[in-house]
């Protein structure tokens, strides 16, 4: 990976810009290596880099981008962005001054991470594949995939911001398949890793081996699994599933561009939308005294990132904003404008969205449930701006008389988030984070999501 040159932070690059200007240099480096049934199915490296500019002229913003970063190209991109603002201004009124409140923000790159050779990814994948073959004799098939991306940005915003940032993440994905008692194939899938390069996110293979052992037992359980009974049931959601629900079914409804587009949250501010046991925050860079999974210190409009308290004790308190919507609603922006590639304009996006932990132990929640289901993993899901959701459940267990019973074959859950959350009567005391996927909203975005175990009432699909 060719690193961005810190000399690009020189302030004289914007010296001749009369209008408020955002200049962003960016490099997205992706590394991937996969084995399917022991054979290489993916071996991929890419670097996508360039420069973009957004210029505000008479309250209207114009955007331009180029894959080149030389001074001549930068000057051309700045001129194109200014010209685009003039053109757009001929057809619409000014929208905002797009200026963050508070002092100028400066941040230098603090962490260094190694761009590992592709052979290292292959070496790790083959060791994990060999472990599966040795320790999981009853599986039918397996996939081992290693993925890493590093997003590096240099951001200059008129006199408001000078920042050099890098967000690396790396994960190992394991999928195990087995023949079931019904003659078909069942599968379990999970990832391990986190912030940093692969050596940092997975310093030893022992944790990956432990994941494989756990998945092996789960796929054997699922192979002997039963079908869920269709209907409304008492369910305990695992922490990452609760986090996915918080992101998909709640978080998107309170992104203020979608609020202005008519999401259900438009009429719910300061109203009860969940049980008093539920509080939900979009964390910026520190969560509950620990580094957030994917820390954001400043967004791509130059706004310093702060936590957004979305739900407090069941009451909706805040939306997430960029500069334009913050100006519209008369509130202070808190750093939710993010772009995935250099050629993308910043959109309102979540960062590390999580339901806060409560006081209950998971084992006590299960023991206190006479009849229901413990939902562990989701393999897909969707929600719309009404808060209505449907998620596929890839691993679950029956709860009978306060104890876990048979595993449950693939099923679904559905409902309306702001109604389902009102049924929560127990909240676990530990938060589980996940940050290995992408959020899709016109452009992909790396996000963190999390939550504690939740006991609630849900509609389940099944027999």
C-alpha positions as CSV (number, residue, x, y, z in Angstrom):
1,X,0.0,0.0,0.0
2,X,1.3,3.4,-1.0
3,X,0.8,5.7,2.0
4,X,-0.5,9.2,1.7
5,X,2.1,11.9,2.1
6,X,1.7,13.9,5.3
7,X,3.1,17.0,3.4
8,X,-0.4,17.2,1.8
9,X,-1.5,18.7,5.1
10,X,0.3,22.0,4.3
11,X,-2.3,24.8,4.8
12,X,-1.2,26.9,1.7
13,X,-3.1,24.3,-0.5
14,X,-6.3,26.3,0.3
15,X,-4.7,29.7,0.5
16,X,-6.3,30.9,-2.7
17,X,-9.8,29.5,-2.0
18,X,-12.2,32.4,-1.4
19,X,-15.1,30.1,-0.5
20,X,-15.4,27.4,2.3
21,X,-13.6,24.4,0.9
22,X,-13.2,20.8,1.9
23,X,-10.2,18.9,0.4
24,X,-9.9,15.2,1.0
25,X,-7.0,12.9,-0.1
26,X,-7.9,9.2,0.4
27,X,-6.6,5.7,-0.1
28,X,-8.7,2.6,0.4
29,X,-6.5,-0.6,0.6
30,X,-8.2,-4.0,0.5
31,X,-6.6,-7.4,1.0
32,X,-8.4,-10.7,0.7
33,X,-7.5,-14.4,0.7
34,X,-9.9,-17.3,0.8
35,X,-9.9,-21.1,0.8
36,X,-12.9,-23.1,-0.1
37,X,-12.6,-26.8,0.6
38,X,-8.8,-26.2,0.9
39,X,-8.5,-24.6,-2.6
40,X,-7.8,-20.9,-3.2
41,X,-11.0,-19.2,-4.2
42,X,-9.9,-15.6,-3.7
43,X,-6.5,-13.9,-3.7
44,X,-7.0,-10.2,-4.1
45,X,-5.2,-6.8,-3.4
46,X,-6.4,-3.3,-4.4
47,X,-5.6,0.3,-3.6
48,X,-8.1,2.9,-4.7
49,X,-6.9,6.4,-4.1
50,X,-7.5,10.0,-5.2
51,X,-8.6,13.5,-4.2
52,X,-11.9,15.2,-3.9
53,X,-13.1,18.7,-3.1
54,X,-16.3,20.3,-2.1
55,X,-16.7,24.0,-2.4
56,X,-19.4,26.1,-0.8
57,X,-20.4,29.2,-2.9
58,X,-23.4,31.3,-1.9
59,X,-24.7,28.5,0.3
60,X,-24.6,25.9,-2.4
61,X,-22.0,23.0,-2.4
62,X,-20.3,21.7,-5.6
63,X,-18.3,18.5,-5.6
64,X,-15.5,17.1,-7.8
65,X,-13.0,14.2,-7.6
66,X,-10.0,12.7,-9.5
67,X,-7.9,9.5,-9.1
68,X,-4.8,11.6,-9.4
69,X,-3.2,13.7,-6.5
70,X,-0.5,15.9,-8.2
71,X,-0.7,19.7,-7.6
72,X,-2.1,20.4,-11.1
73,X,-4.9,17.8,-10.6
74,X,-5.7,19.2,-7.2
75,X,-6.1,22.8,-8.6
76,X,-8.3,21.4,-11.4
77,X,-10.5,19.5,-8.9
78,X,-10.9,22.7,-6.8
79,X,-11.9,24.7,-9.8
80,X,-14.4,22.0,-11.0
81,X,-16.0,21.9,-7.6
82,X,-16.4,25.7,-7.5
83,X,-17.8,25.6,-11.1
84,X,-20.3,22.9,-10.0
85,X,-21.4,25.0,-7.1
86,X,-22.1,27.9,-9.4
87,X,-24.1,25.7,-11.8
88,X,-26.1,24.1,-9.0
89,X,-26.7,27.6,-7.5
90,X,-28.5,28.7,-10.7
91,X,-31.2,26.1,-10.1
92,X,-31.7,26.1,-6.3
93,X,-31.6,28.3,-3.3
94,X,-28.8,28.3,-0.7
95,X,-29.2,25.5,1.8
96,X,-26.8,26.3,4.6
97,X,-23.5,27.8,5.5
98,X,-22.1,24.3,6.1
99,X,-19.8,25.5,8.8
100,X,-19.2,23.5,12.0
101,X,-19.3,25.2,15.3
102,X,-16.4,25.2,17.7
103,X,-12.6,25.6,17.4
104,X,-10.5,24.5,14.5
105,X,-9.6,20.7,14.7
106,X,-6.2,19.3,14.2
107,X,-5.1,15.7,14.4
108,X,-2.0,14.0,13.2
109,X,-1.6,10.3,12.3
110,X,-0.7,8.4,15.5
111,X,-0.8,4.7,14.7
112,X,1.3,2.8,12.3
113,X,0.2,-0.6,10.9
114,X,2.0,-3.0,8.6
115,X,0.9,-3.7,5.1
116,X,1.4,-7.4,5.2
117,X,2.5,-9.5,2.3
118,X,-0.2,-11.5,0.6
119,X,1.7,-14.7,1.4
120,X,1.1,-14.0,5.1
121,X,-2.7,-14.1,4.6
122,X,-2.3,-17.4,2.7
123,X,-0.2,-18.8,5.5
124,X,-2.7,-18.0,8.2
125,X,-5.6,-19.3,6.1
126,X,-3.9,-22.6,5.5
127,X,-3.1,-23.1,9.2
128,X,-6.7,-22.6,10.1
129,X,-7.9,-24.9,7.3
130,X,-5.6,-27.6,8.5
131,X,-6.9,-27.2,12.0
132,X,-10.5,-27.6,10.8
133,X,-9.5,-30.8,8.9
134,X,-7.9,-32.3,12.0
135,X,-10.4,-31.3,14.6
136,X,-13.8,-31.2,12.8
137,X,-14.1,-34.7,11.2
138,X,-17.9,-34.6,10.8
139,X,-18.2,-31.5,8.6
140,X,-19.1,-31.7,5.0
141,X,-17.3,-28.5,3.8
142,X,-15.6,-25.4,5.1
143,X,-14.5,-21.9,4.0
144,X,-11.7,-19.9,5.5
145,X,-11.5,-16.3,4.4
146,X,-9.3,-13.4,5.6
147,X,-10.1,-9.8,4.8
148,X,-8.4,-6.6,5.6
149,X,-9.1,-3.0,4.7
150,X,-7.3,0.3,5.6
151,X,-8.9,3.6,4.9
152,X,-6.4,6.5,5.1
153,X,-7.5,10.1,4.8
154,X,-5.9,13.5,4.8
155,X,-8.6,16.2,5.3
156,X,-8.3,19.9,5.0
157,X,-11.3,22.2,5.5
158,X,-10.6,25.9,5.0
159,X,-9.5,27.1,8.5
160,X,-11.5,24.6,10.4
161,X,-9.7,21.2,10.1
162,X,-6.3,19.6,9.5
163,X,-6.4,15.9,10.0
164,X,-4.5,12.8,9.0
165,X,-6.4,9.6,9.9
166,X,-6.2,5.9,9.3
167,X,-8.8,3.2,10.1
168,X,-7.5,-0.3,9.6
169,X,-9.5,-3.5,10.3
170,X,-8.8,-7.2,9.7
171,X,-10.9,-10.3,10.2
172,X,-10.9,-14.1,9.8
173,X,-14.2,-15.5,8.6
174,X,-15.0,-19.2,9.2
175,X,-17.9,-21.1,7.7
176,X,-18.6,-24.8,8.5
177,X,-21.2,-27.0,6.8
178,X,-22.6,-30.4,7.8
179,X,-25.2,-32.9,6.7
180,X,-28.4,-32.6,8.8
181,X,-30.8,-35.3,10.1
182,X,-33.2,-34.2,7.4
183,X,-30.9,-34.9,4.5
184,X,-29.9,-31.3,3.7
185,X,-26.9,-29.2,4.6
186,X,-26.7,-26.8,7.5
187,X,-24.2,-24.0,8.0
188,X,-22.8,-21.8,10.7
189,X,-20.6,-18.8,10.1
190,X,-18.7,-16.3,12.3
191,X,-15.9,-13.9,12.2
192,X,-13.0,-12.9,14.5
193,X,-10.7,-9.9,14.4
194,X,-11.0,-6.2,14.8
195,X,-9.1,-2.9,14.6
196,X,-5.6,-3.0,13.1
197,X,-3.7,-5.1,10.7
198,X,-4.0,-8.9,10.8
199,X,-1.1,-9.3,13.2
200,X,-2.6,-6.7,15.5
201,X,-6.2,-7.9,15.3
202,X,-5.3,-11.6,15.6
203,X,-2.0,-11.7,17.5
204,X,-2.2,-15.5,17.9
205,X,-4.2,-18.3,16.3
206,X,-5.5,-19.6,19.6
207,X,-8.6,-17.4,19.6
208,X,-9.3,-18.5,16.0
209,X,-8.9,-22.1,17.0
210,X,-11.3,-21.6,19.9
211,X,-13.8,-20.0,17.4
212,X,-13.5,-23.1,15.2
213,X,-14.1,-25.4,18.1
214,X,-17.3,-23.5,19.1
215,X,-18.6,-23.4,15.5
216,X,-18.0,-27.1,15.1
217,X,-20.2,-27.9,18.1
218,X,-22.8,-25.4,16.9
219,X,-23.0,-26.9,13.4
220,X,-23.4,-30.4,14.9
221,X,-26.1,-29.1,17.2
222,X,-27.8,-27.5,14.2
223,X,-27.5,-30.7,12.1
224,X,-29.8,-32.3,14.7
225,X,-31.9,-29.2,15.1
226,X,-35.7,-28.7,15.1
227,X,-37.8,-26.2,13.3
228,X,-39.1,-23.2,15.2
229,X,-42.8,-22.8,15.8
230,X,-44.3,-19.9,13.9
231,X,-45.8,-17.2,16.0
232,X,-45.0,-14.6,18.7
233,X,-42.6,-15.9,21.3
234,X,-40.5,-14.8,24.2
235,X,-37.0,-14.5,22.7
236,X,-33.6,-13.6,24.1
237,X,-31.4,-11.9,21.5
238,X,-27.7,-12.4,21.6
239,X,-25.6,-9.2,21.9
240,X,-24.5,-8.9,18.3
241,X,-28.0,-9.6,17.0
242,X,-29.3,-6.9,19.3
243,X,-26.7,-4.6,17.8
244,X,-27.7,-5.5,14.3
245,X,-31.3,-4.6,15.2
246,X,-30.2,-1.3,16.7
247,X,-28.3,-0.4,13.5
248,X,-30.7,-1.6,10.8
249,X,-34.1,-1.0,12.4
250,X,-33.5,2.0,14.6
251,X,-30.3,3.7,13.5
252,X,-31.3,4.3,9.9
253,X,-34.7,5.7,10.9
254,X,-32.9,8.5,12.9
255,X,-30.4,9.5,10.2
256,X,-31.8,13.0,9.6
257,X,-31.7,12.9,5.8
258,X,-34.0,9.9,6.1
259,X,-36.0,11.7,8.8
260,X,-36.6,14.5,6.3
261,X,-37.5,11.9,3.8
262,X,-40.4,10.7,6.0
263,X,-39.0,8.0,8.3
264,X,-41.1,6.9,11.2
265,X,-38.8,8.8,13.6
266,X,-39.9,12.2,12.2
267,X,-42.8,12.3,14.6
268,X,-41.2,10.5,17.6
269,X,-38.8,13.0,19.0
270,X,-39.0,13.2,22.8
271,X,-41.5,10.3,22.8
272,X,-41.2,6.8,24.3
273,X,-40.1,4.5,21.6
274,X,-38.7,1.6,23.7
275,X,-38.8,0.1,27.2
276,X,-37.3,2.4,29.9
277,X,-34.6,-0.3,30.1
278,X,-33.3,0.7,26.6
279,X,-30.7,3.4,25.9
280,X,-28.9,3.6,22.6
281,X,-25.9,5.6,21.6
282,X,-23.9,6.2,18.4
283,X,-20.4,6.3,19.8
284,X,-17.7,8.3,18.1
285,X,-14.3,6.9,19.2
286,X,-14.7,5.8,22.8
287,X,-17.4,3.5,24.1
288,X,-18.0,2.8,27.8
289,X,-14.5,3.7,28.7
290,X,-12.9,1.6,26.0
291,X,-11.8,2.3,22.3
292,X,-14.8,1.9,20.0
293,X,-14.5,-0.9,17.4
294,X,-13.9,1.6,14.6
295,X,-13.1,5.0,16.1
296,X,-14.0,8.2,14.2
297,X,-12.3,11.3,15.5
298,X,-13.4,13.8,12.9
299,X,-15.9,13.3,10.0
300,X,-15.4,14.1,6.4
301,X,-16.9,17.6,6.7
302,X,-14.3,18.5,9.3
303,X,-16.7,18.2,12.3
304,X,-15.1,16.8,15.5
305,X,-16.8,13.5,16.3
306,X,-18.9,13.2,19.5
307,X,-21.2,10.6,20.8
308,X,-24.9,10.9,19.8
309,X,-27.3,9.8,22.5
310,X,-30.2,8.5,20.4
311,X,-32.4,6.9,23.0
312,X,-32.2,7.6,26.7
313,X,-34.3,5.4,29.1
314,X,-36.7,4.5,26.2
315,X,-37.2,8.2,25.0
316,X,-36.0,9.3,21.6
317,X,-33.6,12.2,22.2
318,X,-31.5,12.8,19.0
319,X,-31.1,12.3,15.3
320,X,-27.8,11.9,13.5
321,X,-26.7,14.9,11.3
322,X,-24.4,16.3,8.8
323,X,-23.8,20.1,8.6
324,X,-26.8,20.7,6.4
325,X,-29.4,18.9,8.4
326,X,-27.9,20.2,11.7
327,X,-28.5,23.7,10.4
328,X,-32.0,22.7,9.3
329,X,-32.9,21.4,12.7
330,X,-31.1,24.1,14.6
331,X,-28.8,21.7,16.5
332,X,-25.0,21.1,16.7
333,X,-23.5,18.6,14.3
334,X,-21.6,15.7,16.0
335,X,-19.6,14.2,13.2
336,X,-21.8,11.7,11.3
337,X,-20.9,12.8,7.7
338,X,-18.7,10.0,6.2
339,X,-17.6,8.9,2.7
340,X,-16.3,5.5,1.8
341,X,-14.2,6.3,-1.3
342,X,-12.4,9.5,-2.3
343,X,-14.9,9.9,-5.1
344,X,-17.9,9.7,-2.7
345,X,-19.6,12.7,-1.2
346,X,-20.1,12.5,2.6
347,X,-23.5,11.1,3.7
348,X,-25.0,10.8,7.2
349,X,-23.8,7.5,8.5
350,X,-23.6,5.6,11.8
351,X,-20.2,5.0,13.4
352,X,-20.4,2.6,16.4
353,X,-24.1,2.2,17.3
354,X,-25.0,0.1,20.3
355,X,-27.7,-0.5,22.9
356,X,-26.2,0.1,26.4
357,X,-25.8,-2.9,28.8
358,X,-28.1,-3.4,31.8
359,X,-27.9,-5.4,34.9
360,X,-28.9,-9.0,34.0
361,X,-26.7,-12.0,33.6
362,X,-27.5,-14.0,30.4
363,X,-27.7,-17.3,32.4
364,X,-30.2,-15.7,34.7
365,X,-32.3,-14.4,31.7
366,X,-32.4,-18.0,30.3
367,X,-33.2,-19.5,33.7
368,X,-36.1,-17.0,34.1
369,X,-37.6,-18.0,30.7
370,X,-40.1,-20.8,30.9
371,X,-40.7,-21.2,27.1
372,X,-39.0,-19.4,24.3
373,X,-35.9,-19.1,22.1
374,X,-32.3,-17.9,22.4
375,X,-31.3,-16.3,19.1
376,X,-27.5,-16.3,18.6
377,X,-26.6,-15.3,15.1
378,X,-28.2,-13.6,12.1
379,X,-27.0,-14.2,8.5
380,X,-28.9,-11.4,6.8
381,X,-31.5,-8.8,7.4
382,X,-33.4,-5.8,6.2
383,X,-35.4,-2.9,7.5
384,X,-37.1,0.2,6.1
385,X,-37.7,3.7,7.3
386,X,-40.9,2.6,9.1
387,X,-38.7,0.6,11.5
388,X,-40.2,-2.7,10.2
389,X,-37.6,-5.4,10.0
390,X,-37.0,-9.0,9.0
391,X,-33.8,-10.9,9.9
392,X,-32.6,-14.4,9.1
393,X,-31.6,-16.4,12.1
394,X,-28.7,-18.8,11.4
395,X,-28.3,-20.2,14.9
396,X,-30.8,-20.4,17.8
397,X,-31.8,-22.7,20.6
398,X,-35.0,-23.6,22.3
399,X,-35.5,-22.5,25.9
400,X,-37.6,-25.0,27.9
401,X,-38.2,-24.7,31.6
402,X,-35.3,-22.2,32.0
403,X,-32.7,-24.4,30.1
404,X,-31.4,-24.4,26.6
405,X,-32.8,-27.2,24.5
406,X,-32.4,-28.3,20.9
407,X,-30.8,-26.1,18.3
408,X,-33.1,-24.5,15.8
409,X,-32.8,-24.7,12.0
410,X,-32.7,-21.5,10.0
411,X,-35.6,-19.3,10.6
412,X,-36.7,-15.6,10.6
413,X,-37.8,-12.9,13.0
414,X,-39.8,-9.9,12.1
415,X,-41.5,-6.9,13.6
416,X,-41.5,-3.1,14.0
417,X,-38.5,-2.0,16.0
418,X,-40.1,0.8,18.1
419,X,-42.9,-1.6,19.1
420,X,-40.6,-4.6,19.7
421,X,-38.3,-2.6,21.9
422,X,-41.2,-1.7,24.2
423,X,-41.5,-5.3,25.1
424,X,-37.9,-5.6,26.4
425,X,-38.1,-6.6,30.1
426,X,-34.5,-7.9,30.7
427,X,-31.2,-6.4,29.5
428,X,-27.9,-8.2,29.8
429,X,-24.9,-6.8,31.6
430,X,-22.3,-7.4,28.9
431,X,-22.0,-5.7,25.5
432,X,-20.9,-7.7,22.4
433,X,-19.5,-5.7,19.5
434,X,-19.2,-6.6,15.8
435,X,-17.5,-4.6,13.1
436,X,-16.7,-7.0,10.3
437,X,-19.4,-6.0,7.8
438,X,-20.5,-3.0,5.7
439,X,-23.5,-0.8,6.0
440,X,-25.1,-0.1,2.6
441,X,-26.6,3.4,1.9
442,X,-25.8,4.5,-1.7
443,X,-22.2,3.6,-0.8
444,X,-20.7,1.0,1.6
445,X,-19.4,2.1,5.0
446,X,-17.5,0.2,7.7
447,X,-19.4,0.5,11.0
448,X,-19.4,-1.0,14.4
449,X,-22.5,-2.2,16.1
450,X,-23.2,-3.9,19.4
451,X,-25.5,-4.6,22.3
452,X,-26.3,-6.8,25.3
453,X,-28.6,-9.7,25.4
454,X,-32.2,-8.6,25.3
455,X,-35.4,-10.5,26.3
456,X,-38.4,-9.4,24.3
457,X,-41.4,-10.6,22.3
458,X,-40.9,-11.4,18.6
459,X,-42.7,-12.9,15.6
460,X,-40.8,-16.0,14.4
461,X,-41.2,-17.9,11.2
462,X,-41.4,-21.7,11.3
463,X,-43.8,-24.5,11.2
